[in-house]
Amino acid sequence: MKNLTSALAIIFTAIIFISCSKEKKPEFTDENTGQNTPREMKNDEPKSEVKKENTEDTSNTKTNTNQQNTKSRNFEIGKPEAVITPMEAGNFNGRTVTVKGFVADVYQSEKVAYLNFVEKFPKNPFTAVIFASKFSDFPDIIKYKNKDVEVTGRVSMYREKAQIILNSPKQIVVK
């Protein structure tokens, strides 16, 4: 009985050790740079839609792969379901919408830029986020500060605050 108890204790300890030592992967990685972002996402990042074509014919496999790669590089904005205010954005989590509002502040670091709507961080109800891999597509983001803009994309939540990740300048329009 003592051997059985010892064996179970060793097995139990090993299971705890193995489960605790697993490295947690970040919930979001910038797909273009592979870097972890300062903001971990609680929901899936919007991705450009790539429709898989029928690849049963092996002679077309290379062509289909090239077509998919081209499509994934060209970000397409889905048709928004609604035009909403920054305060309403949290109610549209996971849905594609246009958020129309005032950019109260713009903050940019090496890895990410934030366009904070209505008020400065941390009182802002909504943020448009641009990752470093897309900075070249948005060369002068400070121009959005103190402007009314429309941002279109898929709403996600971060720390109970709504945001849209901007992957293309087509997603933001100054009004």
C-alpha positions in Angstrom: 0.0 0.0 0.0 2.9 2.4 0.8 4.4 1.8 -2.7 1.1 2.5 -4.3 0.7 5.7 -2.4 4.2 6.8 -3.2 3.8 6.0 -6.9 0.5 8.0 -7.0 2.2 10.9 -5.3 5.0 10.9 -7.8 2.6 10.7 -10.7 0.5 13.5 -9.3 3.5 15.7 -8.7 4.8 15.0 -12.2 1.4 16.0 -13.7 1.3 19.2 -11.7 4.9 20.0 -12.7 4.3 19.4 -16.4 1.1 21.4 -16.5 2.5 24.3 -14.6 5.7 24.5 -16.6 4.0 24.9 -20.0 4.8 28.2 -21.6 1.7 30.3 -22.2 1.4 31.5 -25.7 0.2 35.1 -26.3 -3.3 35.4 -27.5 -2.3 37.7 -30.3 0.8 37.9 -32.5 1.1 40.4 -35.2 0.9 38.1 -38.3 3.2 40.3 -40.3 6.1 40.5 -37.9 5.5 37.5 -35.7 6.1 39.7 -32.6 3.9 39.7 -29.5 2.0 42.8 -29.1 1.6 45.0 -26.0 -2.1 44.3 -26.2 -3.1 40.7 -25.9 -6.4 40.2 -27.7 -9.3 38.4 -26.0 -10.9 37.8 -29.4 -9.7 36.8 -32.8 -7.8 39.4 -34.8 -9.6 40.4 -38.0 -7.9 38.7 -40.9 -8.2 39.2 -44.6 -10.5 36.6 -45.9 -9.0 34.0 -48.2 -11.4 31.7 -49.9 -9.9 28.2 -50.5 -10.3 27.1 -54.0 -10.7 23.5 -55.0 -7.2 22.0 -55.1 -8.0 18.4 -56.1 -6.1 18.8 -59.3 -2.5 18.7 -58.2 -1.3 20.6 -61.3 -3.2 23.7 -60.0 -1.9 23.6 -56.4 1.0 26.0 -57.0 -1.3 28.5 -58.8 -4.0 28.3 -56.1 -1.4 28.9 -53.4 -0.1 32.0 -55.2 -3.6 33.3 -55.6 -4.3 32.8 -51.9 -1.0 34.6 -51.0 -1.9 37.5 -53.2 -5.4 37.8 -51.7 -4.0 37.7 -48.1 -1.7 40.6 -48.8 -4.5 42.8 -50.1 -6.6 43.6 -47.1 -10.3 43.8 -47.8 -12.7 45.6 -45.6 -16.0 43.8 -45.1 -19.2 45.6 -45.5 -20.1 47.2 -42.2 -23.3 46.2 -40.4 -23.9 49.6 -39.0 -22.5 53.1 -38.4 -22.1 53.5 -34.6 -20.6 55.8 -32.0 -17.5 55.0 -30.0 -19.6 54.4 -26.9 -21.7 51.7 -28.7 -18.7 49.8 -30.1 -18.5 47.4 -27.1 -22.0 46.1 -28.0 -20.7 45.0 -31.5 -17.8 42.7 -30.4 -16.8 40.4 -33.3 -18.9 42.3 -35.8 -17.8 44.6 -38.7 -18.9 48.1 -38.2 -18.0 51.7 -38.9 -17.3 53.7 -35.8 -17.8 57.5 -36.3 -16.3 59.8 -33.7 -13.7 62.3 -32.5 -10.1 61.3 -32.1 -9.1 63.0 -28.8 -5.5 61.7 -28.7 -2.9 59.8 -30.7 -0.2 57.8 -29.1 2.6 56.0 -30.9 5.4 53.7 -29.6 7.9 51.5 -31.4 5.4 48.6 -31.6 1.9 50.1 -31.8 -0.1 53.3 -32.2 -3.4 54.1 -30.6 -6.1 56.5 -31.8 -8.1 57.2 -28.7 -11.7 58.3 -29.3 -13.8 60.8 -27.3 -11.3 61.2 -24.5 -7.6 60.6 -23.8 -6.5 57.2 -22.4 -7.6 55.8 -20.0 -11.1 57.4 -20.2 -11.5 56.6 -23.9 -14.4 54.3 -24.7 -12.9 53.1 -28.1 -9.4 52.8 -29.7 -8.2 52.3 -33.3 -5.0 50.3 -33.2 -2.1 50.3 -35.7 0.7 47.9 -35.3 4.3 48.7 -36.3 4.2 46.4 -39.3 1.6 48.8 -40.8 3.3 52.1 -39.8 4.5 52.6 -43.4 0.9 52.5 -44.6 0.0 55.2 -42.1 2.9 57.7 -42.4 1.3 60.6 -40.6 -1.1 59.3 -37.9 -0.9 62.5 -35.9 -3.1 64.1 -38.6 -6.1 62.2 -37.1 -5.8 64.0 -33.7 -8.7 66.4 -33.0 -10.5 65.2 -36.1 -13.8 63.5 -36.7 -13.1 60.2 -38.4 -14.8 57.0 -39.5 -13.1 53.7 -38.8 -14.3 50.5 -40.4 -13.4 47.0 -39.2 -14.1 44.2 -36.9 -14.6 45.2 -33.3 -12.6 43.3 -30.6 -12.3 43.8 -26.9 -9.2 44.5 -24.8 -9.4 45.0 -21.1 -13.2 45.5 -21.5 -12.6 48.3 -24.0 -13.6 48.2 -27.7 -11.1 48.5 -30.4 -10.6 48.0 -34.2 -7.2 47.0 -35.6 -6.3 49.0 -38.7 -4.5 47.1 -41.4 -5.2 49.5 -44.3 -5.6 53.2 -44.7 -8.9 52.4 -46.5 -10.3 51.6 -43.0 -10.1 55.2 -41.8 -11.6 58.4 -43.3 -11.4 61.9 -42.0 -14.8 63.6 -42.0 
